[in-house]
Every structure is written in structure tokens, then in C-alpha cells.
Amino acid sequence: MDVTEQQHIDAVRSRLYQRYPDLDPTTVDCMIYAAHHRFDGCRIRDFVPLLVERAAVRALDNPPPTTRPEFRNAVTAPAL
């Protein structure tokens, strides 16, 4: 990654921090990192920052559903 691409990714990071002030910055960083590394090995890099921002926004706007533990096998105390 060249300096210009890194500067653009840093600008994306700043914009997403402002757009999602309630999220932990580490969460935003993880989404940017994951999106950015999807483009590893691509020869044409001109639009990578734009694509990273779009992918990160999509991931942050639509988080996966949380899984709640099921207590099907929970043992209940006998009634007295």
C-alpha cells in the first residue's frame, strides 16, 4: 500500500468514527481492516479506499444477528 492509499484509508477511518460515535473505535477499525484486506492482491488500487468505506459502512449498518444461548437442557429446581 502506498502513502496516498494509506492517507485515504485514514480519512475513511476519521469519517466512520464521526458517523458512528456510539461504536467502539476498535469495532470500526476491525471493519475497515477486514474490508481493506479483501482487496489484497488487486493490482488496480485507485478505488480501494472508496470500496473499503462502502463495505465497512454496510457491515456497520447491518451487523450480524446476535446469538443467544438456548437453555433447552437447563435443569430446573424441584418445587417444594
mmCIF file of the N, C-alpha and C atoms, coordinates in Angstrom:
data_MODEL
# 
_entry.id   MODEL 
# 
loop_
_atom_site.group_PDB 
_atom_site.id 
_atom_site.type_symbol 
_atom_site.label_atom_id 
_atom_site.label_alt_id 
_atom_site.label_comp_id 
_atom_site.label_asym_id 
_atom_site.label_entity_id 
_atom_site.label_seq_id 
_atom_site.pdbx_PDB_ins_code 
_atom_site.Cartn_x 
_atom_site.Cartn_y 
_atom_site.Cartn_z 
_atom_site.occupancy 
_atom_site.B_iso_or_equiv 
_atom_site.pdbx_formal_charge 
_atom_site.auth_seq_id 
_atom_site.auth_comp_id 
_atom_site.auth_asym_id 
_atom_site.auth_atom_id 
_atom_site.pdbx_PDB_model_num 
ATOM 1   N N  . MET A 1 1  ? 0.861   -1.174  0.000  1.00 0.00 ? 1  MET A N  1 
ATOM 2   C CA . MET A 1 1  ? 0.000   0.000   0.000  1.00 0.00 ? 1  MET A CA 1 
ATOM 3   C C  . MET A 1 1  ? 0.901   1.229   0.000  1.00 0.00 ? 1  MET A C  1 
ATOM 4   N N  . ASP A 1 2  ? 0.580   2.149   -0.869 1.00 0.00 ? 2  ASP A N  1 
ATOM 5   C CA . ASP A 1 2  ? 1.394   3.356   -0.931 1.00 0.00 ? 2  ASP A CA 1 
ATOM 6   C C  . ASP A 1 2  ? 0.881   4.402   0.060  1.00 0.00 ? 2  ASP A C  1 
ATOM 7   N N  . VAL A 1 3  ? 1.621   5.484   0.160  1.00 0.00 ? 3  VAL A N  1 
ATOM 8   C CA . VAL A 1 3  ? 1.303   6.532   1.133  1.00 0.00 ? 3  VAL A CA 1 
ATOM 9   C C  . VAL A 1 3  ? -0.059  7.149   0.848  1.00 0.00 ? 3  VAL A C  1 
ATOM 10  N N  . THR A 1 4  ? -0.366  7.385   -0.411 1.00 0.00 ? 4  THR A N  1 
ATOM 11  C CA . THR A 1 4  ? -1.640  8.004   -0.765 1.00 0.00 ? 4  THR A CA 1 
ATOM 12  C C  . THR A 1 4  ? -2.812  7.118   -0.362 1.00 0.00 ? 4  THR A C  1 
ATOM 13  N N  . GLU A 1 5  ? -2.698  5.818   -0.610 1.00 0.00 ? 5  GLU A N  1 
ATOM 14  C CA . GLU A 1 5  ? -3.776  4.910   -0.222 1.00 0.00 ? 5  GLU A CA 1 
ATOM 15  C C  . GLU A 1 5  ? -3.945  4.909   1.295  1.00 0.00 ? 5  GLU A C  1 
ATOM 16  N N  . GLN A 1 6  ? -2.837  4.902   2.023  1.00 0.00 ? 6  GLN A N  1 
ATOM 17  C CA . GLN A 1 6  ? -2.920  4.925   3.486  1.00 0.00 ? 6  GLN A CA 1 
ATOM 18  C C  . GLN A 1 6  ? -3.573  6.219   3.970  1.00 0.00 ? 6  GLN A C  1 
ATOM 19  N N  . GLN A 1 7  ? -3.268  7.328   3.329  1.00 0.00 ? 7  GLN A N  1 
ATOM 20  C CA . GLN A 1 7  ? -3.891  8.601   3.699  1.00 0.00 ? 7  GLN A CA 1 
ATOM 21  C C  . GLN A 1 7  ? -5.396  8.551   3.461  1.00 0.00 ? 7  GLN A C  1 
ATOM 22  N N  . HIS A 1 8  ? -5.808  7.947   2.365  1.00 0.00 ? 8  HIS A N  1 
ATOM 23  C CA . HIS A 1 8  ? -7.238  7.823   2.078  1.00 0.00 ? 8  HIS A CA 1 
ATOM 24  C C  . HIS A 1 8  ? -7.923  6.895   3.081  1.00 0.00 ? 8  HIS A C  1 
ATOM 25  N N  . ILE A 1 9  ? -7.269  5.807   3.454  1.00 0.00 ? 9  ILE A N  1 
ATOM 26  C CA . ILE A 1 9  ? -7.838  4.894   4.448  1.00 0.00 ? 9  ILE A CA 1 
ATOM 27  C C  . ILE A 1 9  ? -7.939  5.599   5.798  1.00 0.00 ? 9  ILE A C  1 
ATOM 28  N N  . ASP A 1 10 ? -6.955  6.419   6.138  1.00 0.00 ? 10 ASP A N  1 
ATOM 29  C CA . ASP A 1 10 ? -7.025  7.199   7.382  1.00 0.00 ? 10 ASP A CA 1 
ATOM 30  C C  . ASP A 1 10 ? -8.197  8.176   7.346  1.00 0.00 ? 10 ASP A C  1 
ATOM 31  N N  . ALA A 1 11 ? -8.454  8.770   6.182  1.00 0.00 ? 11 ALA A N  1 
ATOM 32  C CA . ALA A 1 11 ? -9.598  9.674   6.043  1.00 0.00 ? 11 ALA A CA 1 
ATOM 33  C C  . ALA A 1 11 ? -10.908 8.903   6.180  1.00 0.00 ? 11 ALA A C  1 
ATOM 34  N N  . VAL A 1 12 ? -10.962 7.699   5.620  1.00 0.00 ? 12 VAL A N  1 
ATOM 35  C CA . VAL A 1 12 ? -12.139 6.836   5.776  1.00 0.00 ? 12 VAL A CA 1 
ATOM 36  C C  . VAL A 1 12 ? -12.358 6.558   7.256  1.00 0.00 ? 12 VAL A C  1 
ATOM 37  N N  . ARG A 1 13 ? -11.288 6.212   7.959  1.00 0.00 ? 13 ARG A N  1 
ATOM 38  C CA . ARG A 1 13 ? -11.376 5.925   9.391  1.00 0.00 ? 13 ARG A CA 1 
ATOM 39  C C  . ARG A 1 13 ? -11.953 7.129   10.149 1.00 0.00 ? 13 ARG A C  1 
ATOM 40  N N  . SER A 1 14 ? -11.468 8.310   9.851  1.00 0.00 ? 14 SER A N  1 
ATOM 41  C CA . SER A 1 14 ? -11.967 9.523   10.522 1.00 0.00 ? 14 SER A CA 1 
ATOM 42  C C  . SER A 1 14 ? -13.451 9.740   10.246 1.00 0.00 ? 14 SER A C  1 
ATOM 43  N N  . ARG A 1 15 ? -13.853 9.560   9.003  1.00 0.00 ? 15 ARG A N  1 
ATOM 44  C CA . ARG A 1 15 ? -15.271 9.743   8.658  1.00 0.00 ? 15 ARG A CA 1 
ATOM 45  C C  . ARG A 1 15 ? -16.149 8.726   9.376  1.00 0.00 ? 15 ARG A C  1 
ATOM 46  N N  . LEU A 1 16 ? -15.687 7.485   9.449  1.00 0.00 ? 16 LEU A N  1 
ATOM 47  C CA . LEU A 1 16 ? -16.502 6.459   10.097 1.00 0.00 ? 16 LEU A CA 1 
ATOM 48  C C  . LEU A 1 16 ? -16.549 6.647   11.607 1.00 0.00 ? 16 LEU A C  1 
ATOM 49  N N  . TYR A 1 17 ? -15.482 7.148   12.201 1.00 0.00 ? 17 TYR A N  1 
ATOM 50  C CA . TYR A 1 17 ? -15.526 7.483   13.635 1.00 0.00 ? 17 TYR A CA 1 
ATOM 51  C C  . TYR A 1 17 ? -16.600 8.543   13.891 1.00 0.00 ? 17 TYR A C  1 
ATOM 52  N N  . GLN A 1 18 ? -16.694 9.523   13.005 1.00 0.00 ? 18 GLN A N  1 
ATOM 53  C CA . GLN A 1 18 ? -17.697 10.576  13.165 1.00 0.00 ? 18 GLN A CA 1 
ATOM 54  C C  . GLN A 1 18 ? -19.100 10.051  12.879 1.00 0.00 ? 18 GLN A C  1 
ATOM 55  N N  . ARG A 1 19 ? -19.217 9.167   11.925 1.00 0.00 ? 19 ARG A N  1 
ATOM 56  C CA . ARG A 1 19 ? -20.529 8.632   11.547 1.00 0.00 ? 19 ARG A CA 1 
ATOM 57  C C  . ARG A 1 19 ? -21.084 7.685   12.610 1.00 0.00 ? 19 ARG A C  1 
ATOM 58  N N  . TYR A 1 20 ? -20.208 6.985   13.315 1.00 0.00 ? 20 TYR A N  1 
ATOM 59  C CA . TYR A 1 20 ? -20.615 6.000   14.320 1.00 0.00 ? 20 TYR A CA 1 
ATOM 60  C C  . TYR A 1 20 ? -19.993 6.333   15.679 1.00 0.00 ? 20 TYR A C  1 
ATOM 61  N N  . PRO A 1 21 ? -20.373 7.465   16.272 1.00 0.00 ? 21 PRO A N  1 
ATOM 62  C CA . PRO A 1 21 ? -19.746 7.857   17.543 1.00 0.00 ? 21 PRO A CA 1 
ATOM 63  C C  . PRO A 1 21 ? -20.082 6.920   18.700 1.00 0.00 ? 21 PRO A C  1 
ATOM 64  N N  . ASP A 1 22 ? -21.175 6.174   18.595 1.00 0.00 ? 22 ASP A N  1 
ATOM 65  C CA . ASP A 1 22 ? -21.564 5.275   19.682 1.00 0.00 ? 22 ASP A CA 1 
ATOM 66  C C  . ASP A 1 22 ? -20.836 3.935   19.630 1.00 0.00 ? 22 ASP A C  1 
ATOM 67  N N  . LEU A 1 23 ? -20.179 3.648   18.533 1.00 0.00 ? 23 LEU A N  1 
ATOM 68  C CA . LEU A 1 23 ? -19.452 2.389   18.416 1.00 0.00 ? 23 LEU A CA 1 
ATOM 69  C C  . LEU A 1 23 ? -18.036 2.537   18.949 1.00 0.00 ? 23 LEU A C  1 
ATOM 70  N N  . ASP A 1 24 ? -17.535 1.452   19.477 1.00 0.00 ? 24 ASP A N  1 
ATOM 71  C CA . ASP A 1 24 ? -16.150 1.412   19.925 1.00 0.00 ? 24 ASP A CA 1 
ATOM 72  C C  . ASP A 1 24 ? -15.249 1.590   18.695 1.00 0.00 ? 24 ASP A C  1 
ATOM 73  N N  . PRO A 1 25 ? -14.268 2.474   18.760 1.00 0.00 ? 25 PRO A N  1 
ATOM 74  C CA . PRO A 1 25 ? -13.376 2.663   17.607 1.00 0.00 ? 25 PRO A CA 1 
ATOM 75  C C  . PRO A 1 25 ? -12.699 1.370   17.150 1.00 0.00 ? 25 PRO A C  1 
ATOM 76  N N  . THR A 1 26 ? -12.487 0.448   18.071 1.00 0.00 ? 26 THR A N  1 
ATOM 77  C CA . THR A 1 26 ? -11.883 -0.829  17.696 1.00 0.00 ? 26 THR A CA 1 
ATOM 78  C C  . THR A 1 26 ? -12.790 -1.599  16.744 1.00 0.00 ? 26 THR A C  1 
ATOM 79  N N  . THR A 1 27 ? -14.093 -1.513  16.953 1.00 0.00 ? 27 THR A N  1 
ATOM 80  C CA . THR A 1 27 ? -15.046 -2.172  16.061 1.00 0.00 ? 27 THR A CA 1 
ATOM 81  C C  . THR A 1 27 ? -14.963 -1.575  14.665 1.00 0.00 ? 27 THR A C  1 
ATOM 82  N N  . VAL A 1 28 ? -14.912 -0.261  14.595 1.00 0.00 ? 28 VAL A N  1 
ATOM 83  C CA . VAL A 1 28 ? -14.792 0.424   13.302 1.00 0.00 ? 28 VAL A CA 1 
ATOM 84  C C  . VAL A 1 28 ? -13.479 0.025   12.628 1.00 0.00 ? 28 VAL A C  1 
ATOM 85  N N  . ASP A 1 29 ? -12.396 0.014   13.399 1.00 0.00 ? 29 ASP A N  1 
ATOM 86  C CA . ASP A 1 29 ? -11.097 -0.371  12.844 1.00 0.00 ? 29 ASP A CA 1 
ATOM 87  C C  . ASP A 1 29 ? -11.116 -1.794  12.297 1.00 0.00 ? 29 ASP A C  1 
ATOM 88  N N  . CYS A 1 30 ? -11.770 -2.696  13.009 1.00 0.00 ? 30 CYS A N  1 
ATOM 89  C CA . CYS A 1 30 ? -11.849 -4.093  12.556 1.00 0.00 ? 30 CYS A CA 1 
ATOM 90  C C  . CYS A 1 30 ? -12.596 -4.203  11.234 1.00 0.00 ? 30 CYS A C  1 
ATOM 91  N N  . MET A 1 31 ? -13.676 -3.436  11.090 1.00 0.00 ? 31 MET A N  1 
ATOM 92  C CA . MET A 1 31 ? -14.436 -3.475  9.843  1.00 0.00 ? 31 MET A CA 1 
ATOM 93  C C  . MET A 1 31 ? -13.614 -2.905  8.688  1.00 0.00 ? 31 MET A C  1 
ATOM 94  N N  . ILE A 1 32 ? -12.886 -1.839  8.954  1.00 0.00 ? 32 ILE A N  1 
ATOM 95  C CA . ILE A 1 32 ? -12.029 -1.250  7.922  1.00 0.00 ? 32 ILE A CA 1 
ATOM 96  C C  . ILE A 1 32 ? -10.924 -2.232  7.547  1.00 0.00 ? 32 ILE A C  1 
ATOM 97  N N  . TYR A 1 33 ? -10.306 -2.833  8.545  1.00 0.00 ? 33 TYR A N  1 
ATOM 98  C CA . TYR A 1 33 ? -9.229  -3.800  8.309  1.00 0.00 ? 33 TYR A CA 1 
ATOM 99  C C  . TYR A 1 33 ? -9.725  -4.974  7.463  1.00 0.00 ? 33 TYR A C  1 
ATOM 100 N N  . ALA A 1 34 ? -10.865 -5.528  7.851  1.00 0.00 ? 34 ALA A N  1 
ATOM 101 C CA . ALA A 1 34 ? -11.417 -6.673  7.119  1.00 0.00 ? 34 ALA A CA 1 
ATOM 102 C C  . ALA A 1 34 ? -11.753 -6.295  5.679  1.00 0.00 ? 34 ALA A C  1 
ATOM 103 N N  . ALA A 1 35 ? -12.380 -5.135  5.513  1.00 0.00 ? 35 ALA A N  1 
ATOM 104 C CA . ALA A 1 35 ? -12.747 -4.695  4.164  1.00 0.00 ? 35 ALA A CA 1 
ATOM 105 C C  . ALA A 1 35 ? -11.503 -4.422  3.324  1.00 0.00 ? 35 ALA A C  1 
ATOM 106 N N  . HIS A 1 36 ? -10.509 -3.808  3.938  1.00 0.00 ? 36 HIS A N  1 
ATOM 107 C CA . HIS A 1 36 ? -9.295  -3.454  3.209  1.00 0.00 ? 36 HIS A CA 1 
ATOM 108 C C  . HIS A 1 36 ? -8.551  -4.701  2.739  1.00 0.00 ? 36 HIS A C  1 
ATOM 109 N N  . HIS A 1 37 ? -8.503  -5.703  3.570  1.00 0.00 ? 37 HIS A N  1 
ATOM 110 C CA . HIS A 1 37 ? -7.747  -6.901  3.206  1.00 0.00 ? 37 HIS A CA 1 
ATOM 111 C C  . HIS A 1 37 ? -8.470  -7.782  2.188  1.00 0.00 ? 37 HIS A C  1 
ATOM 112 N N  . ARG A 1 38 ? -9.726  -7.481  1.934  1.00 0.00 ? 38 ARG A N  1 
ATOM 113 C CA . ARG A 1 38 ? -10.419 -8.181  0.843  1.00 0.00 ? 38 ARG A CA 1 
ATOM 114 C C  . ARG A 1 38 ? -9.802  -7.830  -0.505 1.00 0.00 ? 38 ARG A C  1 
ATOM 115 N N  . PHE A 1 39 ? -9.112  -6.705  -0.556 1.00 0.00 ? 39 PHE A N  1 
ATOM 116 C CA . PHE A 1 39 ? -8.544  -6.236  -1.811 1.00 0.00 ? 39 PHE A CA 1 
ATOM 117 C C  . PHE A 1 39 ? -7.045  -6.496  -1.918 1.00 0.00 ? 39 PHE A C  1 
ATOM 118 N N  . ASP A 1 40 ? -6.502  -7.278  -0.995 1.00 0.00 ? 40 ASP A N  1 
ATOM 119 C CA . ASP A 1 40 ? -5.091  -7.662  -1.102 1.00 0.00 ? 40 ASP A CA 1 
ATOM 120 C C  . ASP A 1 40 ? -4.883  -8.401  -2.418 1.00 0.00 ? 40 ASP A C  1 
ATOM 121 N N  . GLY A 1 41 ? -3.817  -8.079  -3.088 1.00 0.00 ? 41 GLY A N  1 
ATOM 122 C CA . GLY A 1 41 ? -3.505  -8.761  -4.338 1.00 0.00 ? 41 GLY A CA 1 
ATOM 123 C C  . GLY A 1 41 ? -4.122  -8.119  -5.568 1.00 0.00 ? 41 GLY A C  1 
ATOM 124 N N  . CYS A 1 42 ? -5.003  -7.150  -5.372 1.00 0.00 ? 42 CYS A N  1 
ATOM 125 C CA . CYS A 1 42 ? -5.588  -6.450  -6.526 1.00 0.00 ? 42 CYS A CA 1 
ATOM 126 C C  . CYS A 1 42 ? -4.545  -5.489  -7.091 1.00 0.00 ? 42 CYS A C  1 
ATOM 127 N N  . ARG A 1 43 ? -4.390  -5.516  -8.383 1.00 0.00 ? 43 ARG A N  1 
ATOM 128 C CA . ARG A 1 43 ? -3.367  -4.667  -8.998 1.00 0.00 ? 43 ARG A CA 1 
ATOM 129 C C  . ARG A 1 43 ? -3.813  -3.217  -9.108 1.00 0.00 ? 43 ARG A C  1 
ATOM 130 N N  . ILE A 1 44 ? -5.054  -2.999  -9.432 1.00 0.00 ? 44 ILE A N  1 
ATOM 131 C CA . ILE A 1 44 ? -5.559  -1.628  -9.569 1.00 0.00 ? 44 ILE A CA 1 
ATOM 132 C C  . ILE A 1 44 ? -6.082  -1.197  -8.210 1.00 0.00 ? 44 ILE A C  1 
ATOM 133 N N  . ARG A 1 45 ? -5.470  -0.163  -7.646 1.00 0.00 ? 45 ARG A N  1 
ATOM 134 C CA . ARG A 1 45 ? -5.741  0.242   -6.273 1.00 0.00 ? 45 ARG A CA 1 
ATOM 135 C C  . ARG A 1 45 ? -6.495  1.572   -6.176 1.00 0.00 ? 45 ARG A C  1 
ATOM 136 N N  . ASP A 1 46 ? -6.794  2.193   -7.309 1.00 0.00 ? 46 ASP A N  1 
ATOM 137 C CA . ASP A 1 46 ? -7.358  3.544   -7.300 1.00 0.00 ? 46 ASP A CA 1 
ATOM 138 C C  . ASP A 1 46 ? -8.640  3.668   -6.488 1.00 0.00 ? 46 ASP A C  1 
ATOM 139 N N  . PHE A 1 47 ? -9.503  2.677   -6.552 1.00 0.00 ? 47 PHE A N  1 
ATOM 140 C CA . PHE A 1 47 ? -10.806 2.781   -5.907 1.00 0.00 ? 47 PHE A CA 1 
ATOM 141 C C  . PHE A 1 47 ? -10.901 1.994   -4.608 1.00 0.00 ? 47 PHE A C  1 
ATOM 142 N N  . VAL A 1 48 ? -9.791  1.433   -4.157 1.00 0.00 ? 48 VAL A N  1 
ATOM 143 C CA . VAL A 1 48 ? -9.814  0.614   -2.944 1.00 0.00 ? 48 VAL A CA 1 
ATOM 144 C C  . VAL A 1 48 ? -10.345 1.390   -1.740 1.00 0.00 ? 48 VAL A C  1 
ATOM 145 N N  . PRO A 1 49 ? -9.888  2.611   -1.456 1.00 0.00 ? 49 PRO A N  1 
ATOM 146 C CA . PRO A 1 49 ? -10.437 3.318   -0.285 1.00 0.00 ? 49 PRO A CA 1 
ATOM 147 C C  . PRO A 1 49 ? -11.952 3.519   -0.353 1.00 0.00 ? 49 PRO A C  1 
ATOM 148 N N  . LEU A 1 50 ? -12.462 3.839   -1.526 1.00 0.00 ? 50 LEU A N  1 
ATOM 149 C CA . LEU A 1 50 ? -13.907 4.006   -1.689 1.00 0.00 ? 50 LEU A CA 1 
ATOM 150 C C  . LEU A 1 50 ? -14.634 2.688   -1.430 1.00 0.00 ? 50 LEU A C  1 
ATOM 151 N N  . LEU A 1 51 ? -14.117 1.609   -1.985 1.00 0.00 ? 51 LEU A N  1 
ATOM 152 C CA . LEU A 1 51 ? -14.740 0.300   -1.799 1.00 0.00 ? 51 LEU A CA 1 
ATOM 153 C C  . LEU A 1 51 ? -14.643 -0.160  -0.346 1.00 0.00 ? 51 LEU A C  1 
ATOM 154 N N  . VAL A 1 52 ? -13.540 0.153   0.303  1.00 0.00 ? 52 VAL A N  1 
ATOM 155 C CA . VAL A 1 52 ? -13.376 -0.175  1.726  1.00 0.00 ? 52 VAL A CA 1 
ATOM 156 C C  . VAL A 1 52 ? -14.418 0.568   2.550  1.00 0.00 ? 52 VAL A C  1 
ATOM 157 N N  . GLU A 1 53 ? -14.591 1.847   2.273  1.00 0.00 ? 53 GLU A N  1 
ATOM 158 C CA . GLU A 1 53 ? -15.570 2.629   3.030  1.00 0.00 ? 53 GLU A CA 1 
ATOM 159 C C  . GLU A 1 53 ? -16.975 2.068   2.835  1.00 0.00 ? 53 GLU A C  1 
ATOM 160 N N  . ARG A 1 54 ? -17.336 1.766   1.612  1.00 0.00 ? 54 ARG A N  1 
ATOM 161 C CA . ARG A 1 54 ? -18.676 1.220   1.354  1.00 0.00 ? 54 ARG A CA 1 
ATOM 162 C C  . ARG A 1 54 ? -18.885 -0.113  2.056  1.00 0.00 ? 54 ARG A C  1 
ATOM 163 N N  . ALA A 1 55 ? -17.889 -0.979  2.003  1.00 0.00 ? 55 ALA A N  1 
ATOM 164 C CA . ALA A 1 55 ? -18.013 -2.293  2.648  1.00 0.00 ? 55 ALA A CA 1 
ATOM 165 C C  . ALA A 1 55 ? -18.088 -2.152  4.164  1.00 0.00 ? 55 ALA A C  1 
ATOM 166 N N  . ALA A 1 56 ? -17.293 -1.259  4.730  1.00 0.00 ? 56 ALA A N  1 
ATOM 167 C CA . ALA A 1 56 ? -17.307 -1.056  6.179  1.00 0.00 ? 56 ALA A CA 1 
ATOM 168 C C  . ALA A 1 56 ? -18.639 -0.467  6.632  1.00 0.00 ? 56 ALA A C  1 
ATOM 169 N N  . VAL A 1 57 ? -19.163 0.491   5.900  1.00 0.00 ? 57 VAL A N  1 
ATOM 170 C CA . VAL A 1 57 ? -20.463 1.085   6.238  1.00 0.00 ? 57 VAL A CA 1 
ATOM 171 C C  . VAL A 1 57 ? -21.553 0.023   6.177  1.00 0.00 ? 57 VAL A C  1 
ATOM 172 N N  . ARG A 1 58 ? -21.525 -0.787  5.147  1.00 0.00 ? 58 ARG A N  1 
ATOM 173 C CA . ARG A 1 58 ? -22.523 -1.852  5.017  1.00 0.00 ? 58 ARG A CA 1 
ATOM 174 C C  . ARG A 1 58 ? -22.436 -2.816  6.210  1.00 0.00 ? 58 ARG A C  1 
ATOM 175 N N  . ALA A 1 59 ? -21.232 -3.173  6.597  1.00 0.00 ? 59 ALA A N  1 
ATOM 176 C CA . ALA A 1 59 ? -21.052 -4.090  7.729  1.00 0.00 ? 59 ALA A CA 1 
ATOM 177 C C  . ALA A 1 59 ? -21.476 -3.443  9.043  1.00 0.00 ? 59 ALA A C  1 
ATOM 178 N N  . LEU A 1 60 ? -21.188 -2.167  9.214  1.00 0.00 ? 60 LEU A N  1 
ATOM 179 C CA . LEU A 1 60 ? -21.544 -1.481  10.460 1.00 0.00 ? 60 LEU A CA 1 
ATOM 180 C C  . LEU A 1 60 ? -23.038 -1.187  10.538 1.00 0.00 ? 60 LEU A C  1 
ATOM 181 N N  . ASP A 1 61 ? -23.668 -0.949  9.399  1.00 0.00 ? 61 ASP A N  1 
ATOM 182 C CA . ASP A 1 61 ? -25.107 -0.685  9.381  1.00 0.00 ? 61 ASP A CA 1 
ATOM 183 C C  . ASP A 1 61 ? -25.936 -1.955  9.535  1.00 0.00 ? 61 ASP A C  1 
ATOM 184 N N  . ASN A 1 62 ? -25.381 -3.084  9.154  1.00 0.00 ? 62 ASN A N  1 
ATOM 185 C CA . ASN A 1 62 ? -26.103 -4.359  9.193  1.00 0.00 ? 62 ASN A CA 1 
ATOM 186 C C  . ASN A 1 62 ? -25.297 -5.409  9.942  1.00 0.00 ? 62 ASN A C  1 
ATOM 187 N N  . PRO A 1 63 ? -25.150 -5.248  11.246 1.00 0.00 ? 63 PRO A N  1 
ATOM 188 C CA . PRO A 1 63 ? -24.366 -6.237  11.991 1.00 0.00 ? 63 PRO A CA 1 
ATOM 189 C C  . PRO A 1 63 ? -25.070 -7.585  11.979 1.00 0.00 ? 63 PRO A C  1 
ATOM 190 N N  . PRO A 1 64 ? -24.300 -8.662  12.102 1.00 0.00 ? 64 PRO A N  1 
ATOM 191 C CA . PRO A 1 64 ? -24.934 -9.983  12.128 1.00 0.00 ? 64 PRO A CA 1 
ATOM 192 C C  . PRO A 1 64 ? -25.806 -10.119 13.369 1.00 0.00 ? 64 PRO A C  1 
ATOM 193 N N  . PRO A 1 65 ? -26.856 -10.916 13.292 1.00 0.00 ? 65 PRO A N  1 
ATOM 194 C CA . PRO A 1 65 ? -27.719 -11.076 14.464 1.00 0.00 ? 65 PRO A CA 1 
ATOM 195 C C  . PRO A 1 65 ? -26.942 -11.712 15.612 1.00 0.00 ? 65 PRO A C  1 
ATOM 196 N N  . THR A 1 66 ? -27.260 -11.265 16.792 1.00 0.00 ? 66 THR A N  1 
ATOM 197 C CA . THR A 1 66 ? -26.591 -11.839 17.955 1.00 0.00 ? 66 THR A CA 1 
ATOM 198 C C  . THR A 1 66 ? -27.202 -13.192 18.256 1.00 0.00 ? 66 THR A C  1 
ATOM 199 N N  . THR A 1 67 ? -26.396 -14.067 18.727 1.00 0.00 ? 67 THR A N  1 
ATOM 200 C CA . THR A 1 67 ? -26.901 -15.389 19.088 1.00 0.00 ? 67 THR A CA 1 
ATOM 201 C C  . THR A 1 67 ? -27.079 -15.445 20.589 1.00 0.00 ? 67 THR A C  1 
ATOM 202 N N  . ARG A 1 68 ? -28.208 -15.901 20.978 1.00 0.00 ? 68 ARG A N  1 
ATOM 203 C CA . ARG A 1 68 ? -28.492 -16.031 22.403 1.00 0.00 ? 68 ARG A CA 1 
ATOM 204 C C  . ARG A 1 68 ? -28.427 -17.498 22.770 1.00 0.00 ? 68 ARG A C  1 
ATOM 205 N N  . PRO A 1 69 ? -27.821 -17.790 23.900 1.00 0.00 ? 69 PRO A N  1 
ATOM 206 C CA . PRO A 1 69 ? -27.749 -19.200 24.289 1.00 0.00 ? 69 PRO A CA 1 
ATOM 207 C C  . PRO A 1 69 ? -29.144 -19.743 24.567 1.00 0.00 ? 69 PRO A C  1 
ATOM 208 N N  . GLU A 1 70 ? -29.355 -20.935 24.154 1.00 0.00 ? 70 GLU A N  1 
ATOM 209 C CA . GLU A 1 70 ? -30.637 -21.586 24.417 1.00 0.00 ? 70 GLU A CA 1 
ATOM 210 C C  . GLU A 1 70 ? -30.474 -22.469 25.649 1.00 0.00 ? 70 GLU A C  1 
ATOM 211 N N  . PHE A 1 71 ? -31.500 -22.505 26.418 1.00 0.00 ? 71 PHE A N  1 
ATOM 212 C CA . PHE A 1 71 ? -31.445 -23.255 27.662 1.00 0.00 ? 71 PHE A CA 1 
ATOM 213 C C  . PHE A 1 71 ? -32.386 -24.453 27.596 1.00 0.00 ? 71 PHE A C  1 
ATOM 214 N N  . ARG A 1 72 ? -32.324 -25.193 26.504 1.00 0.00 ? 72 ARG A N  1 
ATOM 215 C CA . ARG A 1 72 ? -33.199 -26.352 26.341 1.00 0.00 ? 72 ARG A CA 1 
ATOM 216 C C  . ARG A 1 72 ? -32.926 -27.424 27.383 1.00 0.00 ? 72 ARG A C  1 
ATOM 217 N N  . ASN A 1 73 ? -31.688 -27.593 27.723 1.00 0.00 ? 73 ASN A N  1 
ATOM 218 C CA . ASN A 1 73 ? -31.309 -28.658 28.639 1.00 0.00 ? 73 ASN A CA 1 
ATOM 219 C C  . ASN A 1 73 ? -31.093 -28.152 30.060 1.00 0.00 ? 73 ASN A C  1 
ATOM 220 N N  . ALA A 1 74 ? -31.592 -26.982 30.342 1.00 0.00 ? 74 ALA A N  1 
ATOM 221 C CA . ALA A 1 74 ? -31.396 -26.419 31.679 1.00 0.00 ? 74 ALA A CA 1 
ATOM 222 C C  . ALA A 1 74 ? -32.170 -27.244 32.701 1.00 0.00 ? 74 ALA A C  1 
ATOM 223 N N  . VAL A 1 75 ? -31.545 -27.446 33.811 1.00 0.00 ? 75 VAL A N  1 
ATOM 224 C CA . VAL A 1 75 ? -32.176 -28.196 34.895 1.00 0.00 ? 75 VAL A CA 1 
ATOM 225 C C  . VAL A 1 75 ? -32.886 -27.202 35.792 1.00 0.00 ? 75 VAL A C  1 
ATOM 226 N N  . THR A 1 76 ? -34.133 -27.471 36.073 1.00 0.00 ? 76 THR A N  1 
ATOM 227 C CA . THR A 1 76 ? -34.886 -26.585 36.957 1.00 0.00 ? 76 THR A CA 1 
ATOM 228 C C  . THR A 1 76 ? -34.933 -27.200 38.343 1.00 0.00 ? 76 THR A C  1 
ATOM 229 N N  . ALA A 1 77 ? -34.971 -26.342 39.314 1.00 0.00 ? 77 ALA A N  1 
ATOM 230 C CA . ALA A 1 77 ? -35.040 -26.812 40.700 1.00 0.00 ? 77 ALA A CA 1 
ATOM 231 C C  . ALA A 1 77 ? -36.429 -27.362 40.974 1.00 0.00 ? 77 ALA A C  1 
ATOM 232 N N  . PRO A 1 78 ? -36.519 -28.459 41.705 1.00 0.00 ? 78 PRO A N  1 
ATOM 233 C CA . PRO A 1 78 ? -37.840 -29.013 42.017 1.00 0.00 ? 78 PRO A CA 1 
ATOM 234 C C  . PRO A 1 78 ? -38.620 -28.078 42.931 1.00 0.00 ? 78 PRO A C  1 
ATOM 235 N N  . ALA A 1 79 ? -39.909 -28.049 42.721 1.00 0.00 ? 79 ALA A N  1 
ATOM 236 C CA . ALA A 1 79 ? -40.777 -27.220 43.563 1.00 0.00 ? 79 ALA A CA 1 
ATOM 237 C C  . ALA A 1 79 ? -40.879 -27.855 44.941 1.00 0.00 ? 79 ALA A C  1 
ATOM 238 N N  . LEU A 1 80 ? -40.892 -27.035 45.950 1.00 0.00 ? 80 LEU A N  1 
ATOM 239 C CA . LEU A 1 80 ? -41.013 -27.546 47.323 1.00 0.00 ? 80 LEU A CA 1 
ATOM 240 C C  . LEU A 1 80 ? -42.429 -27.560 47.784 1.00 0.00 ? 80 LEU A C  1 
# 
